[in-house]
Amino acid sequence: MSKIAFIGLGNMGLPMAKNLVAAGHEVTGFDLSDGAKAGLQESGGKVADTIAAAVADAEIIVSMLPAGKHVTAVYTDSDGVIANAAAGALLIDSSTIDVDTARAVSAKAEAAGFAMVDAPVSGGVGGAAAGTLTFMVGGTDEAYQAAKPVLDIMGQNIFHAGGSGNGQVAKICNNMLLGISMIGTAEAFMLGEKLGLDAQTFFDISSTASGQCWSMTSYCPAPGPVPSSPANNDYQAGFTAAMMLKDLMLAQEASSSADASTPMGQRATELYTQMAEAGHDSLDFSGIMKMLKGEG
């Protein structure tokens, strides 16, 4: 059993922390929301009123936060993790943030004597609850090996992507590809429909042909072919358009920083921005289908 501090008990963080409790670890959580903290207590975890108190005697510290500015504050402020954690604690940040911030925070942690990995996730709230997340981990080999037993409790697929920040690189590149792929899949179904091709018929053909992709076979944006997809539940979100836009914007920031040409990523960012500006960013990201059809 390890003493684990968990910072950030939101939609993703809380079920992740609950899985650590269920595995027998002593988990102390911190969040600005009293309701979130109550959720951890109800599952057998402990809560703290400050970050400093949460991390004081923790062997492992996990965070799941909204953005880079929050990660910087939580780790580097005087009342934050680095200034108050016990010597030798392992730091795991599972937030999805920009690469530069991830590397900067990790450098500060390492300068203070802490091993740290960036470990963003894929799999959504359902994966967090089921413990089936995919973790993309950046950090030294030693830090990765130390973090893996904890990540194995919360996830099903754990990948070491390389040095510090490379977990974030893998996450934003994957989600840029997903955003592009979803738009292309939605366009194909929309065009087929307008030309008189039934969605199920197109699915049956393309899912076994060269157009096959995850966005089609697992998360089809057209109602009908994949019963479990949000398209069959009025596009209620599994992964919101707002979250996709956040990741696409992170990818564009990284693209600019690396002087990399990503025109399809740029166009995907523009289309999801258009969806957000129309007030539909709380829909699932596959709801881009509605906008392409002129329905929203």
Helices and strands as residue ranges (DSSP letters): E 3-7, H 13-22, E 26-30, H 34-42, E 46-47, H 51-55, E 60-63, H 68-76, H 81-84, E 90-93, H 99-111, E 115-118, E 121-122, H 124-130, E 133-138, H 141-154, E 155-162, H 166-194, H 199-206, H 214-217, G 230-233, H 241-258, H 263-277, G 285-287, H 288-292
